[in-house]
Amino acid sequence: MAHLLKNLTNSIWHAFHALQHDVPGIVAKSKLKVLTANIGTLMDLYSVEKGLEHYRSTQTLTFEQYIFYLQNEVFSSLTDATPIQTCRSLEEGIDEICWLVCRKIYLDRPHPIFKDHSVYQLFRIFCLLAEMEPDIMDSTYLVTMHSDEVAQVASQLVTSLGLCWDLADFSALSAAIGTFRFPTFLAVLESKYSGGGSLDIDGVTEAIDDLYQTYVEDVIKKGYLMKKGFLLPTLRYFWFVLRPGELTYYKDSQQKESSGVIALDTNCWTDAVSNGGKPDRRFILSTPEHRCIELVAEDHRGRLQWLSALQIAVQHSGEKISYQRSLANQRRSTRQASKQEKEETRLELQQERQARIAAEIQARKLEALSKEECAKVQELEDVKQKLEILLQEEKQALRDEEIVRALQARVLREEWEKREQMERLQQEQQELLELEKLKRMEFELKQQSNERQLHDAEMRLQQLESEKQSLDAELQAAREKNKLKREEAFARINTAKLNEQWRTTLRRMKCSELKEDVQHLWQDFEETLKTKDEFIKKLYDELVESDLDHRRFQEAHMMALDNIIEKGHERINYLRSNYEGMVSRIEITDVEDMKRHKIDMKESLLHLKTIIFAKSKCLEEELTEIRTRNAVNIHNIVYSKDESIHQLKRKIYPQMERLWQQSNDVITKYEKSTESKRKQYEYLKEQDDAHQVEAAQFPKLYAQLKENLETLRKNLFTLAQEREETIEDLRMQSELLTKRVCKMRQEMKMAQTIDTVQLKRLSVLSSQVIKDLEIILDKGVELQTMAKLCSNLEPDSLRVKKYSLKNLETPKELIKSNKEPFGFLKKIEGFRDHLYCIKEENSILKQERNLLVEENNRLKHCLRSYFRSISRMPTIQTLTRA
């Protein structure tokens, strides 16, 4: 039986570790004889310890040598034919012997919380789930428990004690500890996951006892069930305990007197019982030895749990390895597989990195070679270009001398001709200026009339704006977007008018002073008028599109609201039908179940109150401990931080001063070497700029004078036409605005009427619901008072009377009177659930409405910023040019 020794290696290692003193990993044979003798007496093998004297010539043995001796001399007497129960009893006895050897080490600890028997139970759980690993520091072995197994045990202990399990805290703790040996495992459970001594010791021992039963005794499930008898067909409550291969049942949960044992094997099966097509709480366990055993669970969830647990017990009934040990082996194999996969991926990544580094080194070498070759080629090309430039400069110098001589003669001739032409142009310009003065007087008269018309249009627009503001105050939040756009459009139109007036005044002043300024002003005026006209058209199109979009959004929103209201009505009708069905079902259920549930709820409430009180005390104690630890850690961190900063300052400051001196020296050398070259470059650049400016001025002046005269004539004609067109456009826009205001008023009235109708409907529905609730509450209060009076007036004989088959023939009126108060309570609870659902739907609708409002505001902000950026650009350009 090699698996028995394998299961006991962890407990034997603890005993071996307790017997060693000076040299780690070695124990004297005299000490091991007592341990082997006790193991031999359990297995009916006497004088087994005498073989240790002849085993090896040394007086000491290592753990490997001792295990080898036990395997060949002691455990070789067991065969595969030995029954499982004897193996388990031997395992338990050997664990007790090992615990007697090593318990002094683990029981002598400061501030103990667990009892000695509980520590022994945790020792057996640790030996079952722990793994043996070689020690890196010494040539010995260590028995450690993985952090996942510790987390599983600690979480079960915490949940059974009624505390909260914090996985993040445990992960941080496991990362700090590393490996869990039995002392650390015991210290962690006592200090962090047992309430810190604030909980009742009996409750803690019961929780550890449950852990011991699940892990060591292989208890899959336990609880109360009703069993039907073989002779008398009556149902009785028993406490059932399920293990792989057997199902034992007791009279109570103390498990002192066993009422019977049902053997399970692979030939057993379970079946669920249905009552008229509906699932029932009953299920049947069929065994080859007994007849069909009928069992009844407390509820449907418990029935399903018992069915799955029985299937597990049947599957693992004939196995030699225990159920929890097989699960631990599976978890261990999965951890090893994941660890192996991580190592493989790490090796693959390391190989890829090495390959990348080799490729990068080769690429760098090739790049260095290519750069050297390119540098050599570039040097040769630079030398060639310098020689070519020198040849071209010499040729250009000869050509420039010839060109300069020819230009000097031409310049003299052209100057005489230009002088004559300028005199003629002066005479023509004086004549044109006189004609322009006359035309300007006519144009000013026309402009005054146009300004009066514009003033009238502005007054009308102001009236429309006042009406629009009064209407916008009544509109909903959804129409605010259009209002802001229109106000910005009107403001931009007014700014455009003011800019035009300002430009006309500037033109009058500048035309009298200089001709060149007049030309620039006329050009700017044309460009600004074009941009403003285009901008006004764009604003008008955007206003139309925004109106259409707003109408579409409003229609879609109204349609969505109508659909939501219809769905709400459908849901209310559906919930009413469900409510009536649930009432009919609740009336069918038994009153005794309701009373039993109430008693259970009261007990659970008392238990929860005790748990909450204990939990609050534990949290307060943990907070005080954590605060003290944090204070100590903060002091240590601050002290270490200051020391590290001083050390860094001592090391880095002299290096920084050296680097700063070196950089200053380099900068001064560079400035000294480049000052003369910079001065030469600036002088040559100034001379080139002066020559270029002088050469470019002569042909430009003549062309500018001709273009100025032609543009002045054309601009006067185009300005008059554009003024008339703008006045007509403004009149059309004012008419369109009045029409839109009328339409908006009509739409506002329609929306108000629709909102009022919907609000009235909702108020009627809410008033009806409130009335129904008040009636139901009054009935509930009356029924509660009646129930209390009935319970007080009820005689003691009826209270103590047991339930029997004869009482089934009682009149139906008594049953109905007992069921009615609970039925009304269920109605009230169902109606509250419906109200909560309606409130949740209303909150969801409000959230959707808020999201739509936020999107509208965001679009408004984007449009405003876009219009401001467009309106500012032309005005800024004109002001800078003026």
Buried (B, 14 or more C-beta within 10 A) or exposed (E): BEEBBBBBBBBBBBBBBBBBEEEEBBBBBEBBBEBBBBBBEBBEBEEBBEBBEEBBEEEBBBBEBBBBBBEEBBBEEBEEEBEBEEBBEBBEBBBBBBBBBBBEEBBEBEEEBBBEEBBBBBBBBBBBBBBEEEEEEEEBBBBBBBBEBBBBBBBBBBEBBBBEBBEEEBEEBBEEBEBBBBEBBBBBBBBBBBBBBBBEEEBBBBBBBBBBBBBBBBBBBBBBBBBBEEEEEEBEBBBBBBBBBBBBBBBEEEBEEEEEEBEBEEEBEBEBBEEEEEEBBBBBBEBEEEEEBBBBBBEEEBBBBBBEBBEBBBEBBEEEBBBBBBBBEEBBEEBEEEEEEEEEEEEEEEEEEEEEEEEEEEEEEEEEEEEEEEEEEEEEEEEEEEEEEEEEEEEEEEEEEEEEEEEEEEEEEEEEEBEEEEEEBEEEBEEEEEEBEEEBEEBEEEBEEBBEEBEEBBEBBEEBBEBBEEBBEEBEEBBBBBBBBBBBBBEBBEBBBEBBEBBBEBBEEBBEEEBEBBBBBBBBBBBBBEBBBEBBEEBBEBBEEBBEEBEEBBEEBEEEBEEBBEEBEEBBEEBEEEBEEBBEEBBEEEBEEBEEEEEEEEEEEEEEEBBEEBBEBBBEBBEEEEEEEEEEEEEEEEEEEEEEEEEEEEEEEEEEEEEEEEEEEEEEEEEEEEEEEEEEEEEEEEEEEEEEEEEEEEEEEEEEBEEBBEBBEEBBEEBBEBBEEBBEBBBEBBEEBEEBEEEBBEBBEEBEEEEEEEEEEEEEBEEEBEEEBEEBEEBBEEBEEEBEEEEEEEEEEEEEEEEEEEEEEEEEEEEEEBBBBBBBBBBBEBBEEBEEBBEEBEEEBEEEBEEBEEEBEEEBEEBEEEBEEBBEEBBEBBEEBB
